[in-house]
Amino acid sequence: MNSLKTKIIKSYLGLYVAICMMIVFGLFFAFFVAAPKMMYAEDAKAIQSKMSPMLKSGYSYQEHDSQIQTLERIYGVQVAIIADGDKVIRDGSGAYGDKFVQKRAVIKKIFPSYSLLNSGVFVHKTQYSPVDNFLIFFPIQRYLTIFFVTMWSLISMLAAGAILIMLLSNATNRRIFRQLESLDGTIKRINAENLALRLDEKAIDDELRTLVMTINQMIDGLQSSYLRQKRFVSDVSHELRTPISVIAGYAAMLQRWGKNDKEVMEEALHAIEGETKNMTDLVEKLLFLARHDNKTLQYEFQKISVTDMLKEIYQETLLVDGEHKIDKNIQEELFVWADENRLKEVIRILLDNALKYTPKEKNITISGSKEGRTIKIAIADEGIGIAHEEMDQIFDRFYRTDKARNHIKGDHGLGLSIARLIIADHGGKIEVSSKLGEGSVFTVILPAK
């Protein structure tokens, strides 16, 4: 925590120092480039207005020098006159520009504006004829006085600003880290026995609220997953308890007196065989779900004919079931990209449910059609139907409707869950429509190939 606090303060100070440097350099530029022009502009303009007419016909020492000296005294400047581009014909009465005037080669480099010279003066050049000009040298002392006062004032304010930023950032850090410590304490109390506990979003500042909301959403997901897993284990235990009890009971009966009673032995063996098949079916479904959850389930996708597959399943159903009226309505040339065995498993799950929940002599219809870019496979029955309040739960693992729970033996409530997973892995979906007491229609929708 302390390291993070230090980094935050350093980042604030680093940004502040960068801004201060920009301000200082900006003011430096303003003071030594822009400010002199504004400070000396009025004096320069007044001197030019007097000297330009005076020198219009050329410079004369006897005629002009005393007037120029008067101007120098009034404005506190030095005036030098350059003829023919670089010939100094007057260097002035003061000492401001002496060093400059002695270096005549530098005269050609003077720009027609205010320039700061190495000798510590500001010089302004004015041309009064095509080849002649005069230079006005302004002393820098009064300017530097203003400059240093301003700079020291600025430095004092920037230093005070740095101290204020450190204090404010430290106060902000304390508030944020108090909230983080509170969150840390709450998170430590969240465990498998206390997953209902959540972080208080209202007591957190905006800077951390998004993080807290994300953590709460993560805990919601963990709680939901944990409860599903807990319910899954409980359901598996419940489903296995019954067949194991039946097998154990009949084995004990055979051990005691069934060895010599052929009728009892046959009854026991038949029951044990049935419960073994029931357990085998349950274990296979559980292994499928485990492989799917662990992302180890593999599919063998290829182009398959839905038409041929549905006709094959239709013929198989006619052979194994003679109690219902089985109809078909299958279009030709229906193709999808799928794992044929897995897709058959889905259709058989839906068809098996239709056979289980449809009374004898009632109709069951297998349909296949193409609509736009999708293939629809529908299993319609005239069975017991599904209550509206149960429609959202029928695809949950181990869920069975009340009627199925009471009347259908060997139904573990995993078939529809497996079917939905397989179809989702194929990029499709399963839709359901049902009316209680009238029947149901399960429709598999897949992308057409």
C-alpha positions as CSV (number, residue, x, y, z in Angstrom):
1,M,0.0,0.0,0.0
2,N,2.7,2.5,1.0
3,S,4.6,1.8,-2.3
4,L,1.4,2.5,-4.3
5,K,0.7,5.7,-2.3
6,T,4.3,6.9,-3.1
7,K,3.8,6.1,-6.8
8,I,0.6,8.0,-6.9
9,I,2.1,11.1,-5.2
10,K,5.1,10.9,-7.5
11,S,2.9,10.7,-10.6
12,Y,1.0,13.8,-9.4
13,L,4.2,15.6,-8.7
14,G,5.7,14.5,-12.0
15,L,2.8,15.9,-13.9
16,Y,2.9,19.1,-11.9
17,V,6.6,19.6,-12.5
18,A,6.1,19.1,-16.2
19,I,3.4,21.7,-16.2
20,C,5.6,24.1,-14.2
21,M,8.4,23.6,-16.6
22,M,6.1,24.5,-19.5
23,I,4.9,27.6,-17.6
24,V,8.5,28.7,-16.8
25,F,9.7,28.2,-20.3
26,G,6.6,30.0,-21.7
27,L,7.2,32.9,-19.3
28,F,10.9,33.0,-20.2
29,F,10.0,33.2,-23.9
30,A,7.4,35.8,-23.1
31,F,9.8,38.0,-21.0
32,F,12.7,37.9,-23.4
33,V,11.0,37.9,-26.8
34,A,7.5,39.3,-26.5
35,A,7.6,41.5,-23.3
36,P,10.5,43.8,-24.4
37,K,8.6,44.6,-27.6
38,M,5.6,45.7,-25.6
39,M,7.7,47.5,-22.8
40,Y,9.9,49.5,-25.2
41,A,7.4,49.8,-28.1
42,E,6.0,53.2,-27.0
43,D,9.5,54.8,-26.4
44,A,10.8,53.3,-29.7
45,K,7.8,54.7,-31.6
46,A,8.3,58.2,-30.1
47,I,12.0,58.2,-30.9
48,Q,11.4,57.0,-34.4
49,S,8.7,59.7,-35.0
50,K,11.3,62.4,-34.1
51,M,14.4,60.9,-35.7
52,S,13.1,59.7,-39.1
53,P,12.1,63.2,-40.3
54,M,15.4,64.6,-38.8
55,L,17.5,62.1,-40.7
56,K,15.5,62.2,-43.9
57,S,18.2,64.1,-45.8
58,G,21.1,62.3,-44.0
59,Y,23.0,62.6,-40.8
60,S,25.0,65.8,-39.9
61,Y,27.0,65.9,-36.7
62,Q,26.7,69.7,-36.3
63,E,23.0,69.8,-37.1
64,H,21.6,66.6,-35.5
65,D,23.9,65.4,-32.7
66,S,22.7,67.7,-30.0
67,Q,19.1,66.9,-30.7
68,I,19.9,63.1,-30.6
69,Q,21.7,63.6,-27.3
70,T,18.6,65.3,-25.9
71,L,16.5,62.3,-27.0
72,E,19.0,59.9,-25.4
73,R,18.8,61.8,-22.1
74,I,15.0,62.0,-22.1
75,Y,14.4,58.3,-22.9
76,G,17.6,56.9,-21.2
77,V,18.8,55.2,-24.4
78,Q,21.7,55.2,-26.8
79,V,21.4,55.8,-30.5
80,A,23.8,54.6,-33.1
81,I,23.6,55.6,-36.8
82,I,24.8,53.1,-39.5
83,A,25.4,54.3,-43.1
84,D,25.8,52.3,-46.2
85,G,24.7,49.1,-44.5
86,D,27.6,48.6,-42.0
87,K,29.5,52.0,-41.6
88,V,29.1,53.4,-38.1
89,I,28.9,57.2,-38.3
90,R,27.6,57.7,-34.8
91,D,28.0,55.4,-31.8
92,G,26.1,57.4,-29.3
93,S,27.0,59.2,-26.0
94,G,26.4,56.3,-23.7
95,A,28.0,52.9,-23.2
96,Y,25.0,50.6,-23.8
97,G,25.9,49.7,-27.3
98,D,29.7,50.2,-27.3
99,K,30.6,46.5,-27.4
100,F,28.1,45.9,-30.1
101,V,29.1,48.9,-32.2
102,Q,32.8,47.8,-32.0
103,K,31.8,44.5,-33.6
104,R,30.6,45.9,-36.9
105,A,30.2,42.5,-38.5
106,V,27.3,41.8,-36.1
107,I,25.4,44.9,-37.3
108,K,24.3,43.0,-40.5
109,K,22.7,40.3,-38.3
110,I,20.3,42.6,-36.5
111,F,16.7,41.8,-37.3
112,P,14.2,44.6,-37.8
113,S,12.7,44.1,-34.3
114,Y,13.9,44.0,-30.6
115,S,16.8,41.7,-30.0
116,L,18.7,40.9,-26.7
117,L,22.4,41.3,-27.2
118,N,25.2,39.6,-25.3
119,S,26.2,43.0,-23.9
120,G,22.9,43.1,-21.9
121,V,20.8,45.5,-23.9
122,F,17.8,45.4,-26.2
123,V,18.4,46.9,-29.6
124,H,15.8,48.0,-32.1
125,K,16.7,48.8,-35.7
126,T,14.9,51.4,-37.8
127,Q,15.7,52.1,-41.5
128,Y,15.3,55.7,-42.6
129,S,16.7,55.4,-46.1
130,P,17.4,52.5,-48.5
131,V,21.0,52.0,-47.2
132,D,20.9,53.9,-43.8
133,N,19.4,53.0,-40.5
134,F,19.7,53.8,-36.8
135,L,19.8,51.6,-33.8
136,I,18.2,52.3,-30.5
137,F,19.8,50.6,-27.4
138,F,17.5,50.2,-24.5
139,P,19.0,49.4,-21.0
140,I,17.9,46.1,-19.5
141,Q,18.1,47.0,-15.8
142,R,14.5,48.2,-15.3
143,Y,13.2,45.3,-17.3
144,L,15.2,42.8,-15.3
145,T,13.8,44.2,-12.1
146,I,10.3,43.4,-13.2
147,F,11.5,40.0,-14.6
148,F,13.1,38.8,-11.3
149,V,10.2,40.0,-9.2
150,T,7.8,38.1,-11.4
151,M,9.9,35.0,-11.5
152,W,10.4,34.8,-7.8
153,S,6.7,35.3,-7.2
154,L,6.0,32.6,-9.7
155,I,8.5,30.2,-8.2
156,S,6.9,30.8,-4.8
157,M,3.5,30.1,-6.1
158,L,4.6,26.9,-7.9
159,A,6.3,25.7,-4.7
160,A,3.2,26.4,-2.7
161,G,1.2,24.5,-5.4
162,A,3.5,21.5,-5.1
163,I,3.0,21.4,-1.4
164,L,-0.7,21.7,-1.8
165,I,-0.8,18.9,-4.4
166,M,1.2,16.7,-2.0
167,L,-1.3,17.4,0.8
168,L,-4.4,16.9,-1.4
169,S,-3.0,13.8,-3.0
170,N,-2.1,12.3,0.4
171,A,-5.7,13.1,1.7
172,T,-7.2,11.5,-1.4
173,N,-4.9,8.5,-1.1
174,R,-6.0,8.0,2.6
175,R,-9.6,8.1,1.6
176,I,-9.2,5.7,-1.3
177,F,-7.0,3.3,0.7
178,R,-9.4,3.3,3.6
179,Q,-12.1,2.1,1.1
180,L,-9.7,-0.5,-0.3
181,E,-8.9,-1.8,3.2
182,S,-12.7,-2.0,3.8
183,L,-13.1,-3.9,0.6
184,D,-10.2,-6.2,1.5
185,G,-11.8,-7.0,4.8
186,T,-15.2,-7.8,3.1
187,I,-13.6,-10.0,0.4
188,K,-11.7,-12.0,3.0
189,R,-15.0,-12.9,4.6
190,I,-16.4,-14.2,1.4
191,N,-16.0,-18.0,1.1
192,A,-18.0,-21.1,0.1
193,E,-20.2,-20.8,3.2
194,N,-20.7,-17.0,2.8
195,L,-21.1,-16.5,-0.9
196,A,-24.2,-14.3,-0.4
197,L,-22.1,-11.5,1.0
198,R,-21.5,-8.6,-1.4
199,L,-19.4,-5.4,-1.5
200,D,-21.2,-2.2,-0.7
201,E,-21.3,-0.2,-3.9
202,K,-23.0,2.9,-2.4
203,A,-20.2,3.5,0.1
204,I,-17.5,3.5,-2.6
205,D,-16.4,6.6,-4.6
206,D,-16.9,6.7,-8.3
207,E,-13.2,5.8,-9.0
208,L,-13.7,2.4,-7.4
209,R,-17.4,1.7,-8.0
210,T,-16.8,0.1,-11.4
211,L,-14.3,-2.3,-9.8
212,V,-16.6,-3.1,-7.0
213,M,-19.5,-3.8,-9.4
214,T,-17.2,-6.1,-11.4
215,I,-16.2,-8.0,-8.3
216,N,-19.8,-8.3,-7.2
217,Q,-20.7,-9.6,-10.7
218,M,-17.9,-12.1,-10.4
219,I,-19.1,-13.3,-7.0
220,D,-22.6,-13.6,-8.5
221,G,-21.2,-15.9,-11.1
222,L,-19.2,-17.9,-8.6
223,Q,-22.2,-18.3,-6.3
224,S,-24.4,-19.4,-9.2
225,S,-21.8,-21.9,-10.4
226,Y,-21.2,-23.2,-6.8
227,L,-24.9,-23.7,-6.2
228,R,-25.3,-25.5,-9.5
229,Q,-22.4,-27.7,-8.7
230,K,-23.8,-28.4,-5.3
231,R,-27.2,-29.2,-6.6
232,F,-25.6,-31.3,-9.4
233,V,-23.7,-33.5,-6.8
234,S,-26.9,-33.8,-4.7
235,D,-29.0,-34.8,-7.7
236,V,-26.4,-37.3,-8.9
237,S,-26.2,-38.8,-5.4
238,H,-30.0,-39.0,-5.3
239,E,-30.2,-40.6,-8.8
240,L,-27.6,-43.3,-8.0
241,R,-29.0,-44.1,-4.5
242,T,-32.2,-45.7,-5.8
243,P,-30.7,-48.1,-8.4
244,I,-27.9,-49.0,-6.0
245,S,-30.4,-49.7,-3.2
246,V,-32.5,-51.9,-5.6
247,I,-29.5,-53.9,-6.8
248,A,-28.3,-54.3,-3.2
249,G,-31.8,-55.4,-2.1
250,Y,-32.2,-58.0,-4.8
251,A,-28.6,-59.3,-4.3
252,A,-29.4,-59.8,-0.6
253,M,-32.6,-61.5,-1.4
254,L,-30.8,-63.9,-3.8
255,Q,-28.2,-64.5,-1.2
256,R,-30.7,-65.5,1.4
257,W,-33.4,-67.6,-0.4
258,G,-33.4,-66.8,-4.1
259,K,-30.8,-69.3,-5.1
260,N,-33.3,-72.2,-5.0
261,D,-36.4,-70.3,-6.2
262,K,-36.3,-69.9,-10.0
263,E,-39.1,-67.3,-10.1
264,V,-37.5,-65.1,-7.4
265,M,-34.1,-65.4,-9.2
266,E,-35.6,-64.4,-12.5
267,E,-37.3,-61.4,-10.9
268,A,-34.1,-60.4,-9.2
269,L,-31.9,-60.7,-12.3
270,H,-34.4,-58.8,-14.4
271,A,-34.5,-56.0,-11.8
272,I,-30.8,-55.9,-11.5
273,E,-30.3,-55.8,-15.3
274,G,-32.8,-52.9,-15.6
275,E,-31.2,-50.9,-12.9
276,T,-27.8,-51.6,-14.3
277,K,-28.9,-50.2,-17.7
278,N,-30.4,-47.2,-15.9
279,M,-27.1,-46.5,-14.1
280,T,-25.1,-47.0,-17.3
281,D,-27.3,-44.5,-19.1
282,L,-26.9,-42.0,-16.2
283,V,-23.1,-42.5,-16.0
284,E,-22.8,-41.9,-19.8
285,K,-24.8,-38.7,-19.6
286,L,-22.8,-37.5,-16.7
287,L,-19.5,-38.3,-18.6
288,F,-20.8,-36.3,-21.5
289,L,-21.6,-33.3,-19.3
290,A,-18.2,-33.5,-17.6
291,R,-16.4,-33.6,-20.9
292,H,-18.5,-30.7,-22.2
293,D,-17.8,-28.6,-19.0
294,N,-14.1,-29.4,-19.2
295,K,-13.9,-28.4,-22.9
296,T,-12.7,-31.9,-23.9
297,L,-15.7,-32.9,-25.9
298,Q,-14.9,-33.4,-29.5
299,Y,-17.1,-33.2,-32.6
300,E,-16.6,-34.6,-36.1
301,F,-18.2,-32.0,-38.3
302,Q,-19.1,-32.9,-41.9
303,K,-21.8,-32.2,-44.4
304,I,-24.7,-34.5,-43.7
305,S,-28.2,-35.0,-45.2
306,V,-30.8,-34.1,-42.6
307,T,-33.4,-35.6,-45.0
308,D,-31.7,-39.1,-44.9
309,M,-31.1,-38.9,-41.2
310,L,-34.7,-38.1,-40.3
311,K,-36.0,-40.8,-42.6
312,E,-33.7,-43.3,-40.9
313,I,-34.8,-42.3,-37.4
314,Y,-38.5,-42.4,-38.6
315,Q,-38.0,-46.1,-39.8
316,E,-36.3,-47.0,-36.5
317,T,-39.1,-45.5,-34.5
318,L,-41.7,-47.5,-36.4
319,L,-39.8,-50.7,-35.6
320,V,-39.4,-50.1,-31.9
321,D,-42.8,-48.4,-31.1
322,G,-46.1,-49.8,-32.1
323,E,-48.3,-47.9,-29.6
324,H,-48.3,-44.4,-31.3
325,K,-49.1,-43.1,-34.7
326,I,-45.8,-41.9,-36.1
327,D,-46.0,-39.4,-39.1
328,K,-43.3,-37.6,-41.1
329,N,-43.2,-34.4,-43.1
330,I,-39.6,-34.2,-44.4
331,Q,-38.4,-32.0,-47.3
332,E,-35.8,-33.3,-49.7
333,E,-32.3,-31.8,-50.1
334,L,-31.8,-30.7,-46.5
335,F,-28.1,-30.4,-45.5
336,V,-26.2,-29.1,-42.5
337,W,-22.6,-29.0,-41.3
338,A,-22.7,-31.2,-38.1
339,D,-21.6,-34.2,-36.2
340,E,-24.1,-36.8,-37.4
341,N,-24.0,-39.0,-34.3
342,R,-24.4,-36.1,-32.0
343,L,-27.3,-34.7,-34.0
344,K,-29.0,-38.1,-34.1
345,E,-28.6,-38.2,-30.3
346,V,-30.5,-34.9,-30.0
347,I,-33.3,-36.1,-32.3
348,R,-33.6,-39.4,-30.4
349,I,-33.7,-37.5,-27.0
350,L,-36.6,-35.3,-28.3
351,L,-38.4,-38.3,-29.9
352,D,-37.9,-40.4,-26.8
353,N,-39.5,-37.7,-24.6
354,A,-42.4,-37.5,-27.1
355,L,-43.0,-41.2,-26.8
356,K,-42.7,-41.2,-23.0
357,Y,-45.2,-38.3,-22.5
358,T,-47.7,-39.1,-25.2
359,P,-50.6,-41.5,-24.5
360,K,-51.1,-44.5,-26.7
361,E,-52.7,-44.1,-30.1
362,K,-51.8,-40.4,-30.1
363,N,-49.9,-38.8,-33.0
364,I,-46.2,-37.9,-33.1
365,T,-44.8,-36.1,-36.1
366,I,-41.2,-35.8,-37.3
367,S,-40.7,-32.8,-39.6
368,G,-37.8,-31.3,-41.5
369,S,-37.8,-28.1,-43.6
370,K,-35.7,-25.3,-44.8
371,E,-36.5,-21.6,-44.1
372,G,-34.2,-19.1,-45.5
373,R,-30.7,-19.9,-44.3
374,T,-31.8,-22.3,-41.6
375,I,-32.8,-25.9,-41.3
376,K,-35.7,-26.7,-38.9
377,I,-36.2,-30.1,-37.4
378,A,-39.4,-30.4,-35.3
379,I,-40.8,-33.2,-33.1
380,A,-44.4,-32.6,-32.4
381,D,-46.6,-34.7,-30.0
382,E,-50.1,-34.8,-28.6
383,G,-48.8,-35.6,-25.1
384,I,-49.3,-34.2,-21.6
385,G,-47.8,-30.8,-22.4
386,I,-45.7,-28.6,-20.2
387,A,-47.0,-26.0,-17.7
388,H,-46.1,-22.4,-18.6
389,E,-44.2,-21.8,-15.3
390,E,-42.0,-24.8,-16.1
391,M,-41.0,-23.8,-19.6
392,D,-37.8,-21.9,-18.5
393,Q,-36.6,-24.9,-16.4
394,I,-37.0,-27.9,-18.6
395,F,-33.4,-27.5,-20.0
396,D,-31.9,-27.4,-16.5
397,R,-29.9,-30.5,-15.4
398,F,-31.9,-33.1,-13.5
399,Y,-35.1,-31.0,-13.8
400,R,-38.3,-33.0,-14.4
401,T,-41.8,-31.8,-14.5
402,D,-44.1,-33.0,-11.8
403,K,-45.9,-35.4,-14.0
404,A,-42.7,-36.9,-15.3
405,R,-41.3,-37.2,-11.8
406,N,-44.4,-39.2,-10.8
407,H,-44.9,-41.4,-13.8
408,I,-41.8,-41.8,-15.9
409,K,-39.2,-44.3,-14.6
410,G,-35.6,-44.1,-15.7
411,D,-35.9,-40.4,-16.7
412,H,-33.0,-38.5,-15.0
413,G,-33.8,-35.1,-16.4
414,L,-30.6,-34.8,-18.3
415,G,-31.7,-35.4,-21.9
416,L,-32.9,-31.9,-22.8
417,S,-29.9,-30.3,-21.1
418,I,-27.6,-32.5,-23.2
419,A,-29.6,-31.7,-26.4
420,R,-29.4,-28.0,-25.8
421,L,-25.6,-28.2,-25.3
422,I,-25.1,-30.2,-28.5
423,I,-27.2,-27.8,-30.6
424,A,-25.5,-24.7,-29.1
425,D,-22.1,-26.2,-30.0
426,H,-23.4,-26.5,-33.6
427,G,-24.4,-22.8,-33.7
428,G,-28.1,-23.5,-33.4
429,K,-30.9,-23.4,-30.8
430,I,-33.9,-25.3,-29.6
431,E,-37.3,-23.6,-29.4
432,V,-40.3,-25.0,-27.5
433,S,-44.0,-24.4,-27.7
434,S,-46.5,-26.3,-25.5
435,K,-50.0,-26.3,-24.1
436,L,-50.8,-28.3,-21.0
437,G,-52.9,-31.3,-21.9
438,E,-52.6,-30.8,-25.7
439,G,-49.0,-31.5,-26.5
440,S,-45.6,-30.0,-27.3
441,V,-43.4,-29.1,-30.2
442,F,-39.6,-29.0,-29.9
443,T,-37.9,-27.3,-32.9
444,V,-34.2,-27.6,-33.6
445,I,-32.9,-24.7,-35.7
446,L,-29.5,-25.1,-37.4
447,P,-27.6,-23.1,-40.1
448,A,-28.2,-24.6,-43.5
449,K,-25.2,-26.0,-45.5
